[in-house]
Amino acid sequence: MPAHAVIGGQWGDEGKGKVVDFLAEKAHCVVRYQGGNNAGHTVVTQKGEFSLHLVPSGILWPQVTCIIGNGVVVDPDVLIEEMDNLESRGIDTSRLYVSERAHLIMPYHILLDRLEERARGSEALGTTGRGVGPAYTDKTGRMGIRAGELFDLSSEDFLSRLKRTIEFKNNIITKIHGEPPVSLEEVYDKCLNWSQRLKHHIRPTELMVHKTLSQGHNVLLEGAQGTLLDLDHGTYPYVTSSSPSIGGAGTGMGLSPRDITSITGVFKAYSTRVGSGPMASEMHDSTGDALREKAWEYGVTTGRARRIGWFDAVAGRYSVLVNGFTSLVLTRLDVLDGFPCIKICVGYEVDGDAVDHFPASASLLGRCRPVYEELPGWEVPTANATQMSQLPREAVTYVRRIEELVGSPIHVISTGPRRGETIVIKPIL
């Protein structure tokens, strides 16, 4: 069987956690392929609500093997805490594996992330301060520490590299930011503790995934954040440090493009964004405030209030173009229940001129004004619906209009946080 990618189509927070959990019932393996613990996926089951930051969202199905791929940057302290929390709630984590090629978020990455964001002042990017960006910087700068190196901590090569790296980082920390240096001994002790706890979970995971595919089993590839935060294709520089789009799915796990034969985009029925950066359809009114509170749009990782906007079909069409989605999942349709009028952004205007594409320039996008199409809302609730026939006519019209505007079919609609609160128009797996 082929690999199936699940990708956020907007700025993240689209509900990928629920979608991956829903699809994982028919999967043998779920792989997280990029990002770090700057993302949060929420899954609700009969055992309650789970907030996952590094562990793949398939972990709540006992038959599923879960893998953290080489494209992820891993904070071992966060991973160990997350595993402990899952175990305390009866979830077996012995089937969780970390790629030996995955880079580690070190203590100095977290410190530098916060210091660099502080130094930007009013031009801060709105990072989560989890050390993700600095870890990816060290990866590309060939200064990173990989998970597999935890097996070789006593080697002369590891010790000398760690010492040189910390000396380099401490020059920045002390001379540029004026903060106390990081202790080599404390960092090394952390590495020793990580090695003892994680040694049974670190594997050559690309071999595991290829074996799974060769045996004819389904593999789900789980992205974090969303396409519009992609390092190359998002609203640069207000982006994440990895590739949440389809390009990151192959490199983040060591797969050929031929292995990935279905690509599902997850879109919220409206738009949200956390942090700085342009968002053409953002609402600054009581409707936006009401929608935020109704949906409780606050970050799983940071707790920050999310910015709210109407569905942006221009951005959605661009996301479809970049990823080649074969199907879409529309989430949180039920949040729009009861709004008398619903808008869709169908175009942009800048200084009176029409813009029919998603601009590469964040400055230009920031000057874009939305062109809206208004649709009637619905009073009959969509919450908990499991069949299209249960949706009011106006909600069906809204769904079909989104399909038309972005150019890709919607196969699944989520009408609530639980697995059963889902409409399957056409099976994805």
NORRA-V381543 format. One record per backbone hydrogen bond with DSSP energy under -1.0 kcal/mol. NH is the residue of the N-H (numbers start at 1). CO is the residue of the C=O. If there is no record, write none. Layout:
nh = (NH NH)
co = (CO CO)
This chain:
nh = (3 4 5 6 7 9 19 20 21 22 23 24 26 27 28 29 30 31 32 33 39 41 43 45 48 50 52 59 61 64 65 66 67 68 69 71 72 73 74 79 80 81 82 83 84 85 86 87 88 90 91 96 97 98 99 100 102 104 105 109 110 111 112 113 114 115 116 117 118 119 120 123 124 135 136 137 138 139 140 141 142 143 144 147 148 149 150 151 152 155 159 160 161 162 163 164 165 166 167 168 169 170 171 172 173 174 175 176 177 179 187 188 189 190 191 192 193 194 195 196 197 198 199 201 202 203 205 207 209 210 211 212 213 214 215 216 217 219 220 221 222 223 227 228 229 230 231 234 235 236 238 239 240 248 251 252 253 254 255 259 261 264 265 266 267 269 271 273 282 283 289 290 291 292 293 294 295 297 298 299 303 306 307 309 310 313 316 317 318 319 320 321 322 323 324 326 327 328 329 330 331 333 335 336 337 338 339 342 344 345 346 348 349 350 353 355 365 366 369 371 373 375 377 384 385 390 391 396 397 398 399 400 401 402 403 404 405 406 407 411 412 413 414 415 421 422 423 425 426)
co = (259 219 262 221 264 266 15 16 17 18 19 20 23 24 218 218 65 220 67 222 36 52 50 48 45 43 41 56 58 61 28 95 30 97 32 252 69 35 103 75 76 77 78 79 80 81 82 83 84 87 86 93 66 201 68 203 99 145 74 106 106 107 108 109 110 111 112 113 114 115 116 120 121 131 132 133 134 135 136 137 139 138 138 102 100 146 147 148 149 152 155 156 157 158 159 160 161 162 163 164 165 166 167 168 169 170 171 172 172 173 183 184 185 186 187 188 189 190 191 192 193 194 195 198 198 98 203 204 205 206 207 208 209 210 211 213 212 2 29 4 31 6 8 10 226 227 242 230 228 234 235 237 229 245 247 248 250 250 250 256 3 5 327 7 329 331 309 307 279 308 285 286 287 288 289 290 291 292 296 304 299 297 273 271 281 345 312 313 314 315 316 317 318 319 320 263 263 409 265 412 267 414 332 333 334 378 336 375 373 311 371 355 369 353 350 348 361 362 349 347 344 342 340 415 382 387 388 392 393 394 395 396 397 398 399 400 401 402 403 328 328 423 330 421 418 420 413 411 411)
